[in-house]
Amino acid sequence: MTGLALFITGFASALVLAGGFPVAAILIGWYTRNRIAAVATGALLFPLLMVVGMIATGQGVQSEEWLRDAVLWHAGLAVTGGLAGLFASYGNRRDLQISIVFAIVWICVFLSGIR
């Protein structure tokens, strides 16, 4: 494979893996209609996974600027993921479409945090 093909494959894989977090919130909201579970899944699943990863690797806060950026990035992910789950839990097609838009925004916010 060429370098470009490897990049495209890796980028597509990252999008699919990252997209799983808001999709999980949408699926829980859509199928269970449980607003609390859907919002909690969308808002907390990824940040909790990141905290566990930081503890497991022993990585700490690197600087004040890093901490500020990390908090803002995780807040953006939590808000958009929670809203995706919330709108999906209403159970109609219009709100499902809105939740899909929030999932796309979640992926854009996720990609903006990659350095």
MMTF fields as JSON, N, C-alpha, C and O atoms, coordinates in Angstrom:
{
  "mmtfVersion": "1.0.0",
  "mmtfProducer": "UNKNOWN",
  "numBonds": 459,
  "numAtoms": 460,
  "numGroups": 115,
  "numChains": 1,
  "numModels": 1,
  "chainsPerModel": [1],
  "groupsPerChain": [115],
  "chainIdList": ["A"],
  "bondAtomList": [4, 2, 8, 6, 12, 10, 16, 14, 20, 18, 24, 22, 28, 26, 32, 30, 36, 34, 40, 38, 44, 42, 48, 46, 52, 50, 56, 54, 60, 58, 64, 62, 68, 66, 72, 70, 76, 74, 80, 78, 84, 82, 88, 86, 92, 90, 96, 94, 100, 98, 104, 102, 108, 106, 112, 110, 116, 114, 120, 118, 124, 122, 128, 126, 132, 130, 136, 134, 140, 138, 144, 142, 148, 146, 152, 150, 156, 154, 160, 158, 164, 162, 168, 166, 172, 170, 176, 174, 180, 178, 184, 182, 188, 186, 192, 190, 196, 194, 200, 198, 204, 202, 208, 206, 212, 210, 216, 214, 220, 218, 224, 222, 228, 226, 232, 230, 236, 234, 240, 238, 244, 242, 248, 246, 252, 250, 256, 254, 260, 258, 264, 262, 268, 266, 272, 270, 276, 274, 280, 278, 284, 282, 288, 286, 292, 290, 296, 294, 300, 298, 304, 302, 308, 306, 312, 310, 316, 314, 320, 318, 324, 322, 328, 326, 332, 330, 336, 334, 340, 338, 344, 342, 348, 346, 352, 350, 356, 354, 360, 358, 364, 362, 368, 366, 372, 370, 376, 374, 380, 378, 384, 382, 388, 386, 392, 390, 396, 394, 400, 398, 404, 402, 408, 406, 412, 410, 416, 414, 420, 418, 424, 422, 428, 426, 432, 430, 436, 434, 440, 438, 444, 442, 448, 446, 452, 450, 456, 454],
  "bondOrderList": [1, 1, 1, 1, 1, 1, 1, 1, 1, 1, 1, 1, 1, 1, 1, 1, 1, 1, 1, 1, 1, 1, 1, 1, 1, 1, 1, 1, 1, 1, 1, 1, 1, 1, 1, 1, 1, 1, 1, 1, 1, 1, 1, 1, 1, 1, 1, 1, 1, 1, 1, 1, 1, 1, 1, 1, 1, 1, 1, 1, 1, 1, 1, 1, 1, 1, 1, 1, 1, 1, 1, 1, 1, 1, 1, 1, 1, 1, 1, 1, 1, 1, 1, 1, 1, 1, 1, 1, 1, 1, 1, 1, 1, 1, 1, 1, 1, 1, 1, 1, 1, 1, 1, 1, 1, 1, 1, 1, 1, 1, 1, 1, 1, 1],
  "groupList": [{"groupName": "MET", "atomNameList": ["N", "CA", "C", "O"], "elementList": ["N", "C", "C", "O"], "formalChargeList": [0, 0, 0, 0], "bondAtomList": [1, 0, 2, 1, 3, 2], "bondOrderList": [1, 1, 2], "singleLetterCode": "M", "chemCompType": "L-PEPTIDE LINKING"}, {"groupName": "THR", "atomNameList": ["N", "CA", "C", "O"], "elementList": ["N", "C", "C", "O"], "formalChargeList": [0, 0, 0, 0], "bondAtomList": [1, 0, 2, 1, 3, 2], "bondOrderList": [1, 1, 2], "singleLetterCode": "T", "chemCompType": "L-PEPTIDE LINKING"}, {"groupName": "GLY", "atomNameList": ["N", "CA", "C", "O"], "elementList": ["N", "C", "C", "O"], "formalChargeList": [0, 0, 0, 0], "bondAtomList": [1, 0, 2, 1, 3, 2], "bondOrderList": [1, 1, 2], "singleLetterCode": "G", "chemCompType": "PEPTIDE LINKING"}, {"groupName": "LEU", "atomNameList": ["N", "CA", "C", "O"], "elementList": ["N", "C", "C", "O"], "formalChargeList": [0, 0, 0, 0], "bondAtomList": [1, 0, 2, 1, 3, 2], "bondOrderList": [1, 1, 2], "singleLetterCode": "L", "chemCompType": "L-PEPTIDE LINKING"}, {"groupName": "ALA", "atomNameList": ["N", "CA", "C", "O"], "elementList": ["N", "C", "C", "O"], "formalChargeList": [0, 0, 0, 0], "bondAtomList": [1, 0, 2, 1, 3, 2], "bondOrderList": [1, 1, 2], "singleLetterCode": "A", "chemCompType": "L-PEPTIDE LINKING"}, {"groupName": "PHE", "atomNameList": ["N", "CA", "C", "O"], "elementList": ["N", "C", "C", "O"], "formalChargeList": [0, 0, 0, 0], "bondAtomList": [1, 0, 2, 1, 3, 2], "bondOrderList": [1, 1, 2], "singleLetterCode": "F", "chemCompType": "L-PEPTIDE LINKING"}, {"groupName": "ILE", "atomNameList": ["N", "CA", "C", "O"], "elementList": ["N", "C", "C", "O"], "formalChargeList": [0, 0, 0, 0], "bondAtomList": [1, 0, 2, 1, 3, 2], "bondOrderList": [1, 1, 2], "singleLetterCode": "I", "chemCompType": "L-PEPTIDE LINKING"}, {"groupName": "SER", "atomNameList": ["N", "CA", "C", "O"], "elementList": ["N", "C", "C", "O"], "formalChargeList": [0, 0, 0, 0], "bondAtomList": [1, 0, 2, 1, 3, 2], "bondOrderList": [1, 1, 2], "singleLetterCode": "S", "chemCompType": "L-PEPTIDE LINKING"}, {"groupName": "VAL", "atomNameList": ["N", "CA", "C", "O"], "elementList": ["N", "C", "C", "O"], "formalChargeList": [0, 0, 0, 0], "bondAtomList": [1, 0, 2, 1, 3, 2], "bondOrderList": [1, 1, 2], "singleLetterCode": "V", "chemCompType": "L-PEPTIDE LINKING"}, {"groupName": "PRO", "atomNameList": ["N", "CA", "C", "O"], "elementList": ["N", "C", "C", "O"], "formalChargeList": [0, 0, 0, 0], "bondAtomList": [1, 0, 2, 1, 3, 2], "bondOrderList": [1, 1, 2], "singleLetterCode": "P", "chemCompType": "L-PEPTIDE LINKING"}, {"groupName": "TRP", "atomNameList": ["N", "CA", "C", "O"], "elementList": ["N", "C", "C", "O"], "formalChargeList": [0, 0, 0, 0], "bondAtomList": [1, 0, 2, 1, 3, 2], "bondOrderList": [1, 1, 2], "singleLetterCode": "W", "chemCompType": "L-PEPTIDE LINKING"}, {"groupName": "TYR", "atomNameList": ["N", "CA", "C", "O"], "elementList": ["N", "C", "C", "O"], "formalChargeList": [0, 0, 0, 0], "bondAtomList": [1, 0, 2, 1, 3, 2], "bondOrderList": [1, 1, 2], "singleLetterCode": "Y", "chemCompType": "L-PEPTIDE LINKING"}, {"groupName": "ARG", "atomNameList": ["N", "CA", "C", "O"], "elementList": ["N", "C", "C", "O"], "formalChargeList": [0, 0, 0, 0], "bondAtomList": [1, 0, 2, 1, 3, 2], "bondOrderList": [1, 1, 2], "singleLetterCode": "R", "chemCompType": "L-PEPTIDE LINKING"}, {"groupName": "ASN", "atomNameList": ["N", "CA", "C", "O"], "elementList": ["N", "C", "C", "O"], "formalChargeList": [0, 0, 0, 0], "bondAtomList": [1, 0, 2, 1, 3, 2], "bondOrderList": [1, 1, 2], "singleLetterCode": "N", "chemCompType": "L-PEPTIDE LINKING"}, {"groupName": "GLN", "atomNameList": ["N", "CA", "C", "O"], "elementList": ["N", "C", "C", "O"], "formalChargeList": [0, 0, 0, 0], "bondAtomList": [1, 0, 2, 1, 3, 2], "bondOrderList": [1, 1, 2], "singleLetterCode": "Q", "chemCompType": "L-PEPTIDE LINKING"}, {"groupName": "GLU", "atomNameList": ["N", "CA", "C", "O"], "elementList": ["N", "C", "C", "O"], "formalChargeList": [0, 0, 0, 0], "bondAtomList": [1, 0, 2, 1, 3, 2], "bondOrderList": [1, 1, 2], "singleLetterCode": "E", "chemCompType": "L-PEPTIDE LINKING"}, {"groupName": "ASP", "atomNameList": ["N", "CA", "C", "O"], "elementList": ["N", "C", "C", "O"], "formalChargeList": [0, 0, 0, 0], "bondAtomList": [1, 0, 2, 1, 3, 2], "bondOrderList": [1, 1, 2], "singleLetterCode": "D", "chemCompType": "L-PEPTIDE LINKING"}, {"groupName": "HIS", "atomNameList": ["N", "CA", "C", "O"], "elementList": ["N", "C", "C", "O"], "formalChargeList": [0, 0, 0, 0], "bondAtomList": [1, 0, 2, 1, 3, 2], "bondOrderList": [1, 1, 2], "singleLetterCode": "H", "chemCompType": "L-PEPTIDE LINKING"}, {"groupName": "CYS", "atomNameList": ["N", "CA", "C", "O"], "elementList": ["N", "C", "C", "O"], "formalChargeList": [0, 0, 0, 0], "bondAtomList": [1, 0, 2, 1, 3, 2], "bondOrderList": [1, 1, 2], "singleLetterCode": "C", "chemCompType": "L-PEPTIDE LINKING"}],
  "groupTypeList": [0, 1, 2, 3, 4, 3, 5, 6, 1, 2, 5, 4, 7, 4, 3, 8, 3, 4, 2, 2, 5, 9, 8, 4, 4, 6, 3, 6, 2, 10, 11, 1, 12, 13, 12, 6, 4, 4, 8, 4, 1, 2, 4, 3, 3, 5, 9, 3, 3, 0, 8, 8, 2, 0, 6, 4, 1, 2, 14, 2, 8, 14, 7, 15, 15, 10, 3, 12, 16, 4, 8, 3, 10, 17, 4, 2, 3, 4, 8, 1, 2, 2, 3, 4, 2, 3, 5, 4, 7, 11, 2, 13, 12, 12, 16, 3, 14, 6, 7, 6, 8, 5, 4, 6, 8, 10, 6, 18, 8, 5, 3, 7, 2, 6, 12],
  "groupIdList": [1, 2, 3, 4, 5, 6, 7, 8, 9, 10, 11, 12, 13, 14, 15, 16, 17, 18, 19, 20, 21, 22, 23, 24, 25, 26, 27, 28, 29, 30, 31, 32, 33, 34, 35, 36, 37, 38, 39, 40, 41, 42, 43, 44, 45, 46, 47, 48, 49, 50, 51, 52, 53, 54, 55, 56, 57, 58, 59, 60, 61, 62, 63, 64, 65, 66, 67, 68, 69, 70, 71, 72, 73, 74, 75, 76, 77, 78, 79, 80, 81, 82, 83, 84, 85, 86, 87, 88, 89, 90, 91, 92, 93, 94, 95, 96, 97, 98, 99, 100, 101, 102, 103, 104, 105, 106, 107, 108, 109, 110, 111, 112, 113, 114, 115],
  "secStructList": [7, 7, 2, 2, 2, 2, 2, 2, 2, 2, 2, 2, 2, 2, 2, 2, 2, 2, 2, 2, 2, 2, 2, 2, 2, 2, 2, 2, 2, 2, 2, 2, 7, 7, 2, 2, 2, 2, 2, 2, 2, 2, 2, 2, 2, 2, 2, 2, 2, 2, 2, 2, 2, 2, 2, 2, 2, 6, 7, 7, 7, 7, 7, 2, 2, 2, 2, 2, 2, 2, 2, 2, 2, 2, 2, 2, 2, 2, 2, 2, 2, 2, 2, 2, 2, 2, 2, 2, 2, 6, 7, 1, 2, 2, 2, 2, 2, 2, 2, 2, 2, 2, 2, 2, 2, 2, 2, 2, 2, 2, 2, 2, 6, 7, 7],
  "xCoordList": [0.837, 0.0, 0.879, 1.969, 0.379, 1.118, 0.868, -0.006, 1.637, 1.489, 0.126, -0.458, -0.377, -1.687, -2.788, -3.71, -2.693, -3.695, -3.676, -4.73, -2.49, -2.393, -2.991, -3.661, -2.75, -3.317, -4.834, -5.508, -5.368, -6.83, -7.446, -8.488, -6.827, -7.34, -7.306, -8.273, -6.213, -6.104, -7.091, -7.69, -7.263, -8.197, -9.629, -10.4, -9.986, -11.335, -11.568, -12.66, -10.567, -10.698, -10.908, -11.726, -10.17, -10.334, -11.731, -12.33, -12.254, -13.604, -14.647, -15.579, -14.487, -15.438, -15.366, -16.401, -14.158, -14.014, -14.519, -15.229, -14.163, -14.611, -16.112, -16.773, -16.651, -18.089, -18.922, -20.128, -18.3, -19.029, -19.562, -20.573, -18.906, -19.359, -20.684, -21.604, -20.835, -22.151, -23.205, -24.387, -22.794, -23.758, -24.305, -25.484, -23.473, -23.948, -25.023, -26.034, -24.808, -25.81, -27.096, -28.187, -26.976, -28.165, -28.93, -30.155, -28.229, -28.906, -29.59, -30.717, -28.917, -29.55, -30.779, -31.82, -30.676, -31.822, -32.966, -34.123, -32.658, -33.691, -34.421, -35.647, -33.674, -34.309, -34.892, -35.881, -34.319, -34.84, -35.748, -36.556, -35.623, -36.358, -36.018, -36.742, -34.922, -34.474, -33.556, -32.402, -34.069, -33.314, -32.065, -31.012, -32.185, -31.044, -29.907, -28.753, -30.218, -29.18, -28.56, -27.349, -29.369, -28.859, -27.946, -26.88, -28.352, -27.523, -26.249, -25.167, -26.364, -25.175, -24.194, -22.984, -24.706, -23.825, -23.125, -21.914, -23.858, -23.27, -22.305, -21.307, -22.597, -21.779, -20.603, -19.574, -20.727, -19.719, -18.859, -17.77, -19.308, -18.588, -17.165, -16.217, -17.0, -15.672, -14.779, -13.632, -15.256, -14.377, -13.936, -12.788, -14.818, -14.419, -13.363, -12.425, -13.507, -12.512, -11.165, -10.123, -11.171, -9.932, -9.278, -8.057, -10.065, -9.516, -8.89, -7.799, -9.577, -9.017, -7.713, -6.751, -7.672, -6.448, -5.311, -4.162, -5.625, -4.588, -4.048, -2.846, -4.926, -4.483, -3.652, -2.62, -4.097, -3.391, -2.003, -1.071, -1.857, -0.56, 0.302, 1.484, -0.257, 0.496, 0.712, 1.548, -0.028, 0.1, -0.661, -1.81, -0.017, -0.66, -0.857, -0.678, -1.227, -1.411, -0.046, 0.891, 0.056, 1.348, 1.612, 2.754, 0.576, 0.719, -0.674, -1.686, -0.698, -1.999, -2.717, -3.934, -1.974, -2.578, -3.159, -4.259, -2.437, -2.912, -4.194, -5.151, -4.209, -5.394, -6.6, -7.7, -6.406, -7.508, -8.05, -9.262, -7.149, -7.578, -8.29, -9.286, -7.783, -8.392, -9.79, -10.709, -9.949, -11.266, -12.268, -13.404, -11.853, -12.755, -13.112, -14.261, -12.137, -12.374, -13.335, -14.283, -13.083, -13.974, -15.367, -16.362, -15.447, -16.765, -17.531, -18.733, -16.86, -17.518, -18.01, -19.109, -17.192, -17.617, -18.777, -19.708, -18.719, -19.792, -21.119, -22.165, -21.081, -22.317, -22.918, -24.11, -22.097, -22.647, -23.078, -24.091, -22.327, -22.733, -24.006, -24.881, -24.108, -25.318, -26.543, -27.623, -26.376, -27.502, -27.904, -29.085, -26.925, -27.262, -28.126, -29.119, -27.757, -28.562, -29.924, -30.926, -29.962, -31.225, -32.222, -33.366, -31.805, -32.739, -33.176, -34.318, -32.282, -32.669, -33.708, -34.547, -33.663, -34.591, -36.022, -36.936, -36.242, -37.604, -38.407, -39.634, -37.736, -38.397, -39.098, -39.845, -38.899, -39.49, -38.376, -37.238, -38.711, -37.701, -37.009, -35.808, -37.741, -37.143, -36.067, -34.979, -36.367, -35.383, -34.232, -33.113, -34.476, -33.393, -32.438, -31.221, -32.989, -32.139, -31.302, -30.133, -31.902, -31.156, -30.037, -28.928, -30.316, -29.277, -28.142, -26.988, -28.451, -27.403, -26.526, -25.313, -27.131, -26.349, -25.403, -24.24, -25.898, -25.03, -23.917, -22.81, -24.188, -23.141, -22.059, -20.873, -22.46, -21.488, -20.664, -19.454, -21.321, -20.605, -19.635, -18.518, -20.052, -19.183, -17.914, -16.814, -18.061, -16.898, -15.999, -14.775, -16.588, -15.789, -15.028, -13.86, -15.679, -15.004, -13.885, -12.79, -14.164, -13.141, -11.927, -10.793, -12.16, -11.045, -10.292, -9.094, -10.977, -10.303, -9.309, -8.407, -9.455, -8.559, -7.323, -6.437, -7.239, -6.074, -4.965, -5.159, -3.814, -2.666, -1.627, -0.586],
  "yCoordList": [-1.186, 0.0, 1.247, 1.271, 2.248, 3.506, 4.279, 3.93, 5.316, 6.131, 6.794, 6.898, 7.243, 7.888, 6.896, 7.229, 5.688, 4.667, 4.305, 4.1, 4.224, 3.942, 5.076, 4.832, 6.311, 7.457, 7.439, 7.622, 7.22, 7.205, 6.071, 6.256, 4.908, 3.777, 4.072, 3.791, 4.631, 4.974, 6.045, 5.959, 7.058, 8.137, 7.617, 7.979, 6.779, 6.2, 5.321, 5.33, 4.574, 3.726, 4.57, 4.228, 5.676, 6.564, 7.174, 7.3, 7.553, 8.102, 7.078, 7.407, 5.853, 4.803, 4.534, 4.428, 4.423, 4.17, 5.346, 5.145, 6.566, 7.739, 7.928, 8.33, 7.645, 7.797, 6.836, 7.032, 5.808, 4.837, 5.417, 4.939, 6.438, 7.024, 7.773, 7.501, 8.696, 9.33, 8.374, 8.511, 7.414, 6.436, 5.583, 5.227, 5.254, 4.494, 5.283, 4.716, 6.575, 7.409, 7.478, 7.429, 7.592, 7.644, 6.332, 6.337, 5.216, 3.918, 3.683, 3.191, 4.029, 3.863, 4.75, 4.305, 5.99, 6.893, 6.434, 6.465, 6.006, 5.626, 4.359, 4.287, 3.364, 2.071, 1.989, 1.283, 2.681, 2.564, 3.724, 3.594, 4.855, 6.087, 6.586, 7.405, 6.092, 6.488, 7.695, 7.56, 8.87, 10.104, 10.171, 10.622, 9.723, 9.796, 8.906, 9.334, 7.687, 6.774, 7.28, 7.169, 7.828, 8.318, 9.521, 9.597, 10.453, 11.637, 11.235, 11.726, 10.359, 9.919, 9.192, 9.391, 8.357, 7.657, 8.637, 8.54, 9.57, 10.538, 11.495, 11.898, 11.861, 12.866, 12.274, 12.935, 11.055, 10.538, 9.399, 9.173, 8.678, 7.483, 7.8, 7.179, 8.736, 9.056, 9.719, 9.301, 10.736, 11.327, 10.315, 10.357, 9.412, 8.398, 7.469, 7.089, 7.103, 6.264, 6.986, 6.361, 8.262, 9.034, 9.13, 9.026, 9.324, 9.395, 8.054, 8.017, 6.964, 5.635, 5.44, 4.903, 5.869, 5.77, 6.596, 6.153, 7.798, 8.641, 8.018, 8.07, 7.434, 6.789, 5.549, 5.313, 4.763, 3.531, 3.809, 3.04, 4.899, 5.21, 6.092, 6.285, 6.625, 7.483, 8.88, 9.623, 9.245, 10.583, 11.567, 11.324, 12.671, 13.675, 14.966, 15.033, 15.981, 17.304, 17.833, 17.848, 18.264, 18.681, 20.17, 20.573, 20.98, 22.426, 23.012, 22.339, 24.278, 24.928, 25.073, 24.908, 25.378, 25.51, 24.181, 24.14, 23.106, 21.771, 21.443, 20.925, 21.747, 21.466, 22.255, 21.71, 23.536, 24.36, 23.799, 23.67, 23.467, 22.907, 21.571, 21.301, 20.738, 19.424, 19.566, 18.846, 20.484, 20.682, 21.198, 20.726, 22.165, 22.692, 21.629, 21.543, 20.831, 19.776, 18.727, 18.33, 18.281, 17.281, 17.854, 17.138, 19.129, 19.754, 19.79, 19.526, 20.112, 20.1, 18.719, 18.568, 17.705, 16.332, 15.905, 15.242, 16.286, 15.903, 16.558, 15.909, 17.829, 18.535, 17.962, 17.657, 17.817, 17.329, 15.868, 15.487, 15.047, 13.65, 13.52, 12.718, 14.312, 14.28, 14.751, 14.178, 15.796, 16.276, 15.269, 15.141, 14.558, 13.517, 12.443, 12.01, 12.01, 11.021, 11.546, 10.837, 12.786, 13.389, 13.467, 13.037, 14.008, 14.144, 12.79, 12.638, 11.805, 10.474, 9.848, 9.069, 10.175, 9.559, 10.063, 9.463, 11.146, 11.638, 10.712, 10.677, 9.972, 8.911, 9.265, 8.436, 10.443, 10.713, 10.989, 11.269, 10.909, 10.997, 12.363, 12.432, 13.425, 14.756, 14.899, 15.406, 14.454, 14.533, 13.565, 13.841, 12.448, 11.529, 12.203, 12.052, 12.943, 13.668, 14.729, 14.93, 15.399, 16.389, 15.7, 16.227, 14.531, 13.816, 13.367, 13.323, 13.035, 12.666, 13.884, 13.751, 15.056, 16.281, 16.493, 16.845, 16.281, 16.41, 15.368, 15.651, 14.172, 13.156, 13.609, 13.377, 14.239, 14.758, 15.885, 15.967, 16.744, 17.81, 17.197, 17.689, 16.126, 15.428, 14.955, 15.122, 14.371, 13.886, 15.052, 14.932, 16.172, 17.351, 17.887, 18.256, 17.934, 18.382, 17.406, 17.819, 16.122, 15.1, 15.311, 15.303, 15.498, 15.69, 16.994, 17.081, 17.997, 19.263, 19.133, 19.961, 18.128, 17.935, 17.119, 16.988, 16.575, 15.783, 16.73, 17.603, 16.542, 17.414, 16.64, 17.191],
  "zCoordList": [0.0, 0.0, 0.0, 0.572, -0.643, -0.669, 0.618, 1.411, 0.807, 2.001, 2.086, 3.164, 0.939, 0.915, 1.273, 2.018, 0.745, 1.045, 2.527, 3.129, 3.114, 4.548, 5.372, 6.376, 4.951, 5.665, 5.594, 6.608, 4.415, 4.243, 5.041, 5.67, 5.028, 5.799, 7.291, 7.999, 7.772, 9.183, 9.599, 10.671, 8.758, 9.052, 9.086, 9.975, 8.132, 8.099, 9.323, 9.892, 9.727, 10.919, 12.168, 13.022, 12.276, 13.428, 13.454, 14.522, 12.296, 12.246, 12.683, 13.417, 12.236, 12.613, 14.109, 14.766, 14.654, 16.086, 16.916, 17.902, 16.532, 17.28, 17.148, 18.106, 15.983, 15.771, 16.592, 16.741, 17.124, 17.939, 19.231, 19.746, 19.771, 21.034, 20.881, 21.652, 19.935, 19.805, 19.253, 19.567, 18.442, 17.921, 19.064, 19.056, 20.039, 21.205, 21.954, 22.371, 22.123, 22.803, 22.001, 22.568, 20.683, 19.83, 19.906, 20.027, 19.838, 19.881, 21.218, 21.262, 22.303, 23.621, 23.73, 24.214, 23.291, 23.349, 22.47, 22.89, 21.252, 20.292, 20.715, 20.629, 21.17, 21.471, 22.873, 23.073, 23.849, 25.208, 25.598, 26.516, 24.911, 25.239, 26.647, 27.212, 27.204, 28.532, 28.388, 27.981, 28.722, 28.513, 29.384, 28.934, 30.627, 31.543, 31.052, 31.027, 30.667, 30.185, 28.886, 28.695, 28.002, 26.724, 26.916, 26.303, 27.754, 28.002, 28.745, 28.423, 29.724, 30.463, 29.552, 29.656, 28.668, 27.732, 26.817, 26.619, 26.261, 25.344, 26.015, 25.418, 27.252, 27.926, 28.69, 28.834, 29.179, 30.099, 29.575, 30.102, 28.561, 28.125, 27.67, 28.152, 26.769, 26.254, 27.31, 27.464, 28.045, 29.067, 30.125, 30.567, 30.537, 31.509, 30.937, 31.637, 29.679, 29.035, 28.965, 29.161, 28.697, 28.65, 30.028, 30.138, 31.065, 32.421, 32.808, 33.376, 32.504, 32.789, 32.026, 32.574, 30.766, 29.974, 30.549, 30.558, 31.031, 31.633, 32.916, 33.177, 33.707, 34.941, 34.624, 35.253, 33.654, 33.304, 32.736, 32.976, 31.987, 31.388, 32.278, 31.992, 33.337, 34.238, 33.696, 34.209, 32.669, 32.093, 32.968, 33.338, 33.294, 34.118, 33.362, 32.146, 34.098, 33.509, 33.101, 33.9, 31.859, 31.328, 31.529, 31.75, 31.454, 31.666, 31.87, 31.675, 32.267, 32.437, 31.106, 31.033, 30.063, 28.729, 28.272, 27.722, 28.492, 28.129, 28.891, 28.313, 30.192, 31.007, 30.516, 30.422, 30.2, 29.69, 28.385, 28.212, 27.469, 26.184, 26.366, 25.696, 27.27, 27.504, 28.098, 27.708, 29.03, 29.657, 28.626, 28.574, 27.806, 26.786, 25.746, 25.313, 25.352, 24.362, 24.91, 24.234, 26.143, 26.737, 26.996, 26.876, 27.348, 27.55, 26.239, 26.222, 25.146, 23.84, 23.464, 22.93, 23.743, 23.462, 24.353, 23.895, 25.622, 26.548, 26.165, 26.198, 25.805, 25.45, 24.167, 24.121, 23.128, 21.862, 21.958, 21.371, 22.686, 22.862, 23.677, 23.351, 24.741, 25.558, 24.791, 24.926, 23.986, 23.187, 22.108, 21.782, 21.558, 20.574, 21.219, 20.633, 22.419, 23.12, 23.528, 23.433, 23.981, 24.414, 23.274, 23.421, 22.139, 21.027, 20.483, 20.051, 20.5, 20.025, 20.948, 20.494, 22.227, 23.171, 23.026, 23.591, 22.286, 22.084, 21.176, 21.261, 20.319, 19.585, 18.291, 17.77, 17.749, 16.44, 15.43, 15.806, 14.175, 13.114, 13.05, 12.791, 13.28, 13.234, 14.305, 14.031, 15.516, 16.588, 16.37, 16.801, 15.718, 15.36, 14.379, 14.486, 13.43, 12.487, 13.203, 12.875, 14.176, 14.96, 15.729, 15.813, 16.292, 17.04, 16.122, 16.548, 14.878, 13.92, 13.61, 13.447, 13.53, 13.331, 14.512, 14.319, 15.735, 16.906, 16.895, 17.352, 16.383, 16.266, 15.283, 15.515, 14.209, 13.236, 13.868, 13.658, 14.635, 15.336, 16.345, 16.506, 17.028, 17.983, 17.285, 17.812, 16.113, 15.371, 14.969, 15.02, 14.573, 14.21, 15.421, 15.302, 16.582, 17.798, 18.156, 18.538, 18.031, 18.303, 17.422, 17.903, 16.147, 15.198, 15.464, 15.195, 15.982, 16.268, 17.414, 17.54, 18.235, 19.377, 19.049, 19.893, 17.865, 17.481, 17.056, 16.21, 17.651, 17.335, 16.586, 16.228]
}
